[in-house]
Amino acid sequence: MDKFDVCIAGAGVVGLAIAYQLSRAARHRNKSIVIIEKENSFGKITSSRNSEVIHAGIYYSTDSLKAKLCVTGKHLLYAYLEEFNVPYQKVGKFIVAQEGEEIILQEINVKAIENEVTDLKFIESKNLKKLEPNVKGSAALFSPSTGIIDVHAYMQSLLFLAENSGVTFSPFTEIKAVDFNLGSFKVSSVLNHDNSFENYKFECNQFVNCAGIDAQQLASHIEGVNQNHIPRLHLCKGDYFSYSGPSPFKHLIYPIPEANHTGLGIHSTIDIGGQTRFGPDTTFVEELNYDVDAAKGQRFYQAIQKYFPKIDRAKLNPGYAGIRPKIAGPGEAAADFQIHGADVHGVSGLVQLFGIESPGLTSSLAIGNHVTDLLE
């Protein structure tokens, strides 16, 4: 039976970042690490269906993992992108208030300062108009450290560097069960080679469950894990609409966040190629379906019109959809990342990650360091 030192389940951006950080850590540098992925390549699910935004760390509860890992991860990410020439732009974003919402900007700034984000600047309406002529707002907060990234290029870079350090990547591999016995994990999986299925079992000393939307299901198949330590999964779908033609904005434009921070409102982002898109909205769903509901176009138009009055409805077209693995349901307060080591579930060598939604991309390298520390 093959044996690895570490098995990482899930090759999304977080799994790849964990593999990269582990491969560089002194205690794991010469150890055998394998990344298991049931899809045909890396980052095919949640990691390829987001806004591609590098977040500043503004909104999250003080002392939460989201706040700490986002702020730390932001600095690690920008340094990584510079070092390895991965495309990004530090374009900055405006959080725009309408009449009567100005006090919320004050509250957001207080939260940001508590999270050690101290570079936000208040922008009056007339200056906002100079900086973004197409934006309507009574005031705004400007975040200079918010940026955009080519997520696919980033994931490709992480995998390339991890493989150069000896990490093995195994796509088309679905884990069915994990047994913990005598200090090691026995993993039962199925390999899919051109629809020819083969059972494959291997051992590992340490196991990381970062399977994203599938993390809860995988956790339920790990022997020795108490079901009480598996938070309930809530699928939250977000649709995006693209906007044809030249971008009407130079920066990212965000409205005031939704109640309970379920989402950040239907905001405007720009990808590395200069394409403007709006979204996502937030809709809790029961199944995975990535079709974009074109009928939402009018609702998007009305929401965007509040801060972009000159929007051309004809240029707004269905784009793509993503589904976030939330662990807080409708009407509940926003939940923090849950990263469980043996101190939580009692299984030595096991780390499980749940609810890794936004700002998971920004936090990815910091999460990689956090998981490395738990494994050491």
C-alpha positions as CSV (number, residue, x, y, z in Angstrom):
1,M,0.0,0.0,0.0
2,D,1.3,3.5,-0.9
3,K,2.1,5.7,2.0
4,F,2.4,9.5,2.1
5,D,3.3,11.8,5.0
6,V,0.4,14.2,4.2
7,C,-2.8,13.9,2.2
8,I,-4.6,17.1,1.2
9,A,-8.2,16.6,0.0
10,G,-9.3,19.3,-2.3
11,A,-7.3,21.2,-4.9
12,G,-9.0,24.5,-4.7
13,V,-7.0,27.7,-4.1
14,V,-6.9,26.9,-0.3
15,G,-5.7,23.3,-0.8
16,L,-3.1,24.4,-3.3
17,A,-1.9,27.2,-0.9
18,I,-1.7,24.6,2.0
19,A,0.4,22.3,-0.2
20,Y,2.7,25.2,-1.2
21,Q,3.2,26.4,2.4
22,L,3.7,22.8,3.7
23,S,6.3,22.0,1.1
24,R,8.3,25.1,2.2
25,A,8.0,24.4,5.9
26,A,11.1,23.1,7.6
27,R,9.5,20.0,9.1
28,H,7.7,19.0,5.9
29,R,10.2,20.1,3.3
30,N,11.4,16.5,2.5
31,K,8.1,14.7,3.3
32,S,5.8,13.2,0.8
33,I,2.6,15.3,0.2
34,V,-0.2,14.4,-2.1
35,I,-3.2,16.6,-3.2
36,I,-6.3,14.6,-4.0
37,E,-8.9,16.1,-6.3
38,K,-12.0,14.4,-7.7
39,E,-12.3,16.9,-10.7
40,N,-10.1,16.7,-13.8
41,S,-8.0,19.7,-12.7
42,F,-7.4,22.2,-9.9
43,G,-9.8,24.9,-8.8
44,K,-12.8,23.8,-10.9
45,I,-15.6,24.6,-8.4
46,T,-15.7,27.5,-5.9
47,S,-12.2,28.8,-6.7
48,S,-13.0,29.5,-10.3
49,R,-16.4,31.1,-9.7
50,N,-15.8,34.2,-7.6
51,S,-15.1,38.0,-7.9
52,E,-11.3,37.5,-8.1
53,V,-10.9,40.3,-5.5
54,I,-8.1,40.7,-3.1
55,H,-9.9,42.0,0.0
56,A,-8.5,44.4,2.5
57,G,-10.0,42.8,5.6
58,I,-12.6,45.5,6.4
59,Y,-15.9,43.9,7.4
60,Y,-15.1,40.9,9.5
61,S,-15.6,40.5,13.3
62,T,-12.6,41.7,15.3
63,D,-10.3,38.8,16.4
64,S,-12.1,36.4,14.1
65,L,-10.1,34.0,11.9
66,K,-11.6,35.8,8.8
67,A,-10.2,39.2,10.0
68,K,-6.8,37.9,11.1
69,L,-6.2,35.6,8.1
70,C,-7.5,38.1,5.6
71,V,-5.3,40.9,6.7
72,T,-2.2,38.7,7.1
73,G,-3.1,36.9,3.9
74,K,-3.4,40.1,1.9
75,H,0.2,41.1,2.6
76,L,1.5,37.5,1.9
77,L,-0.5,37.4,-1.3
78,Y,0.7,40.7,-2.7
79,A,4.3,39.7,-1.9
80,Y,3.8,36.3,-3.6
81,L,2.3,37.8,-6.7
82,E,5.2,40.2,-7.0
83,E,7.8,37.5,-6.5
84,F,6.4,35.1,-9.0
85,N,5.0,37.5,-11.6
86,V,1.3,36.5,-11.2
87,P,-1.0,39.1,-12.8
88,Y,-2.8,41.4,-10.4
89,Q,-3.7,45.1,-10.0
90,K,-4.1,47.0,-6.8
91,V,-7.0,49.1,-8.2
92,G,-8.6,50.1,-4.9
93,K,-12.3,50.2,-4.2
94,F,-15.0,52.6,-3.1
95,I,-17.6,51.7,-0.6
96,V,-20.4,54.0,-1.6
97,A,-23.2,55.3,0.7
98,Q,-26.4,56.9,-0.4
99,E,-28.4,59.5,1.5
100,G,-29.0,58.3,5.1
101,E,-26.3,55.6,4.9
102,E,-23.3,57.8,5.8
103,I,-23.2,56.7,9.4
104,I,-22.6,53.1,8.2
105,L,-19.4,54.2,6.6
106,Q,-18.2,55.4,10.0
107,E,-19.1,52.0,11.5
108,I,-17.2,50.2,8.7
109,N,-14.2,52.4,9.3
110,V,-14.2,51.7,13.0
111,K,-14.4,47.9,12.3
112,A,-11.5,48.2,9.8
113,I,-9.3,50.0,12.3
114,E,-10.1,47.3,14.9
115,N,-8.9,44.8,12.2
116,E,-5.7,46.8,11.7
117,V,-6.8,48.1,8.3
118,T,-5.9,51.7,8.9
119,D,-5.6,53.1,5.3
120,L,-9.3,53.8,4.5
121,K,-10.1,57.3,3.5
122,F,-13.4,59.2,3.6
123,I,-14.4,60.7,0.3
124,E,-17.0,63.5,0.0
125,S,-19.6,63.4,-2.7
126,K,-17.9,66.0,-4.9
127,N,-14.5,64.3,-4.8
128,L,-16.2,61.0,-5.5
129,K,-17.7,62.5,-8.6
130,K,-14.2,63.7,-9.7
131,L,-12.7,60.3,-9.2
132,E,-15.5,58.2,-10.5
133,P,-17.8,60.5,-12.7
134,N,-20.3,57.7,-13.3
135,V,-20.9,56.9,-9.6
136,K,-23.7,58.4,-7.6
137,G,-23.2,58.6,-3.8
138,S,-23.4,61.0,-0.9
139,A,-20.1,59.8,0.5
140,A,-17.6,56.9,0.2
141,L,-14.8,55.1,1.9
142,F,-11.8,54.4,-0.3
143,S,-9.7,51.2,0.3
144,P,-6.4,51.5,-1.5
145,S,-5.2,48.0,-0.7
146,T,-8.1,46.2,-2.4
147,G,-7.1,44.6,-5.7
148,I,-7.9,42.1,-8.4
149,I,-6.1,38.9,-9.4
150,D,-6.0,36.3,-12.1
151,V,-7.1,33.5,-9.9
152,H,-6.3,30.7,-12.4
153,A,-2.8,32.0,-12.9
154,Y,-2.3,32.1,-9.1
155,M,-3.5,28.6,-8.6
156,Q,-1.4,27.4,-11.5
157,S,1.6,29.0,-9.9
158,L,0.9,27.5,-6.5
159,L,0.7,24.0,-8.0
160,F,3.8,24.5,-10.2
161,L,5.9,25.5,-7.2
162,A,4.4,22.8,-4.9
163,E,5.2,20.1,-7.5
164,N,8.7,21.5,-7.9
165,S,9.1,20.9,-4.2
166,G,8.0,17.3,-4.5
167,V,4.2,17.5,-4.0
168,T,2.1,15.0,-6.0
169,F,-1.1,16.0,-7.6
170,S,-3.8,13.4,-8.2
171,P,-6.9,14.5,-10.1
172,F,-9.8,12.2,-11.1
173,T,-9.5,10.8,-7.6
174,E,-12.5,10.7,-5.2
175,I,-12.1,9.8,-1.6
176,K,-14.8,7.5,-0.3
177,A,-13.7,6.7,3.3
178,V,-10.9,7.5,5.7
179,D,-10.1,5.1,8.6
180,F,-7.9,6.3,11.5
181,N,-6.0,3.5,13.2
182,L,-2.8,3.2,15.2
183,G,-1.8,6.8,14.4
184,S,-2.3,6.7,10.6
185,F,-5.0,7.2,8.1
186,K,-6.1,4.6,5.6
187,V,-7.8,6.3,2.6
188,S,-10.1,4.5,0.3
189,S,-10.6,6.2,-3.0
190,V,-11.8,5.6,-6.6
191,L,-9.7,6.6,-9.6
192,N,-11.6,7.6,-12.8
193,H,-9.6,7.0,-15.9
194,D,-11.8,7.7,-19.0
195,N,-14.8,6.4,-17.1
196,S,-12.9,3.3,-16.1
197,F,-13.1,3.2,-12.3
198,E,-10.4,1.7,-10.1
199,N,-10.3,1.3,-6.4
200,Y,-7.1,2.8,-4.8
201,K,-6.2,2.6,-1.2
202,F,-3.2,4.4,0.5
203,E,-2.0,5.4,3.9
204,C,-0.9,8.8,5.3
205,N,0.3,10.1,8.6
206,Q,-1.6,13.4,8.4
207,F,-4.8,14.3,6.6
208,V,-6.2,17.7,5.6
209,N,-9.8,18.0,4.6
210,C,-10.2,21.2,2.6
211,A,-12.7,19.9,0.1
212,G,-14.8,23.1,0.1
213,I,-18.4,22.4,-0.7
214,D,-17.7,18.7,-0.2
215,A,-15.9,19.1,3.2
216,Q,-18.9,18.2,5.4
217,Q,-19.6,15.1,3.3
218,L,-16.0,14.0,3.5
219,A,-15.9,14.6,7.2
220,S,-18.8,12.3,7.7
221,H,-16.8,9.5,6.1
222,I,-13.8,9.9,8.4
223,E,-13.8,7.3,11.2
224,G,-13.4,8.8,14.6
225,V,-14.9,12.2,13.9
226,N,-17.8,13.1,16.1
227,Q,-20.7,14.3,13.9
228,N,-21.2,17.2,16.4
229,H,-17.9,18.6,15.1
230,I,-19.2,18.9,11.5
231,P,-21.1,22.2,11.0
232,R,-24.2,22.2,8.8
233,L,-23.5,23.2,5.2
234,H,-25.7,26.0,3.6
235,L,-25.3,26.4,-0.1
236,C,-25.4,30.1,-1.1
237,K,-25.5,30.9,-4.8
238,G,-24.4,34.1,-6.3
239,D,-25.1,35.1,-9.9
240,Y,-22.9,37.5,-11.9
241,F,-23.8,39.7,-14.8
242,S,-21.2,41.0,-17.3
243,Y,-21.3,44.5,-18.7
244,S,-20.3,44.9,-22.3
245,G,-18.1,47.7,-23.6
246,P,-15.4,49.8,-21.9
247,S,-15.6,49.8,-18.1
248,P,-17.5,52.8,-16.7
249,F,-15.3,52.7,-13.6
250,K,-11.6,52.9,-12.8
251,H,-12.0,51.3,-9.4
252,L,-14.1,48.6,-7.8
253,I,-17.5,50.0,-6.6
254,Y,-19.3,48.5,-3.6
255,P,-22.6,49.5,-2.1
256,I,-23.2,49.2,1.7
257,P,-23.0,45.5,2.7
258,E,-26.1,43.4,3.1
259,A,-27.6,42.8,6.6
260,N,-25.7,40.1,8.6
261,H,-23.0,40.4,5.9
262,T,-24.6,37.6,3.9
263,G,-23.0,39.3,1.0
264,L,-21.4,42.6,0.1
265,G,-24.2,43.7,-2.2
266,I,-24.3,43.7,-6.0
267,H,-21.0,45.4,-6.6
268,S,-18.9,46.2,-9.6
269,T,-15.6,44.5,-10.3
270,I,-13.1,44.5,-13.2
271,D,-11.1,41.4,-14.2
272,I,-7.5,41.5,-15.3
273,G,-8.7,41.8,-18.9
274,G,-10.7,44.9,-18.2
275,Q,-14.2,43.3,-18.3
276,T,-16.7,44.8,-16.0
277,R,-19.1,42.5,-14.1
278,F,-21.7,43.0,-11.4
279,G,-22.5,40.6,-8.6
280,P,-22.9,38.4,-6.8
281,D,-26.3,38.4,-5.3
282,T,-27.1,35.9,-2.5
283,T,-29.7,33.1,-2.8
284,F,-29.7,30.1,-0.5
285,V,-30.2,26.9,-2.6
286,E,-30.6,23.2,-2.0
287,E,-28.6,21.8,-4.9
288,L,-25.6,22.6,-7.0
289,N,-26.8,24.4,-10.2
290,Y,-24.5,27.0,-11.9
291,D,-27.0,28.2,-14.4
292,V,-27.5,32.0,-14.3
293,D,-31.1,33.1,-14.0
294,A,-31.5,35.7,-16.8
295,A,-34.7,36.9,-15.2
296,K,-32.6,38.5,-12.4
297,G,-31.4,41.0,-14.9
298,Q,-34.0,43.6,-14.0
299,R,-33.4,43.2,-10.3
300,F,-29.6,43.6,-10.9
301,Y,-30.3,46.7,-13.0
302,Q,-32.4,48.3,-10.3
303,A,-29.8,47.6,-7.6
304,I,-26.9,48.9,-9.7
305,Q,-28.8,52.0,-10.8
306,K,-28.7,53.3,-7.2
307,Y,-25.0,54.0,-7.6
308,F,-24.7,53.9,-11.4
309,P,-27.7,55.9,-12.7
310,K,-26.5,55.9,-16.3
311,I,-26.3,52.1,-16.6
312,D,-27.4,50.8,-20.0
313,R,-29.7,47.9,-19.4
314,A,-28.9,46.5,-22.8
315,K,-25.3,46.0,-21.9
316,L,-26.1,43.9,-18.8
317,N,-26.0,40.2,-19.7
318,P,-25.9,36.9,-17.7
319,G,-22.3,35.9,-16.9
320,Y,-21.6,33.0,-14.5
321,A,-22.6,31.8,-11.0
322,G,-20.7,30.6,-7.9
323,I,-21.9,28.7,-4.8
324,R,-20.4,29.5,-1.4
325,P,-20.1,26.8,1.3
326,K,-21.6,28.8,4.1
327,I,-22.0,27.5,7.6
328,A,-24.6,30.2,8.6
329,G,-28.0,29.9,7.2
330,P,-30.6,32.5,6.1
331,G,-31.1,35.2,8.7
332,E,-28.2,34.0,10.9
333,A,-25.2,36.2,11.8
334,A,-22.2,35.7,9.6
335,A,-20.1,32.7,10.6
336,D,-16.3,32.6,11.0
337,F,-14.0,30.2,9.2
338,Q,-13.8,26.9,11.1
339,I,-10.4,25.2,11.0
340,H,-10.4,22.2,13.4
341,G,-7.3,20.5,14.7
342,A,-7.0,17.7,17.2
343,D,-7.9,20.2,20.0
344,V,-11.4,20.3,18.6
345,H,-12.1,16.8,17.3
346,G,-9.5,14.7,19.2
347,V,-8.0,13.0,16.1
348,S,-4.3,13.5,16.0
349,G,-2.9,14.5,12.6
350,L,-6.3,15.6,11.2
351,V,-7.1,19.2,10.2
352,Q,-10.6,20.0,8.8
353,L,-11.7,23.3,7.2
354,F,-15.3,24.3,7.0
355,G,-17.1,27.5,5.7
356,I,-14.1,28.7,3.7
357,E,-15.9,31.3,1.6
358,S,-14.8,34.9,1.0
359,P,-12.2,36.0,2.0
360,G,-10.7,32.5,1.5
361,L,-8.9,33.5,-1.7
362,T,-7.2,36.5,0.0
363,S,-6.5,34.5,3.1
364,S,-5.2,31.4,1.3
365,L,-1.5,31.7,2.1
366,A,-2.2,32.7,5.7
367,I,-4.6,29.7,5.9
368,G,-1.7,27.6,4.6
369,N,0.5,28.8,7.4
370,H,-2.2,28.2,10.0
371,V,-2.7,24.6,8.8
372,T,1.0,24.0,8.8
373,D,1.2,25.2,12.4
374,L,-1.6,22.8,13.4
375,L,0.1,19.9,11.7
376,E,3.4,20.6,13.4
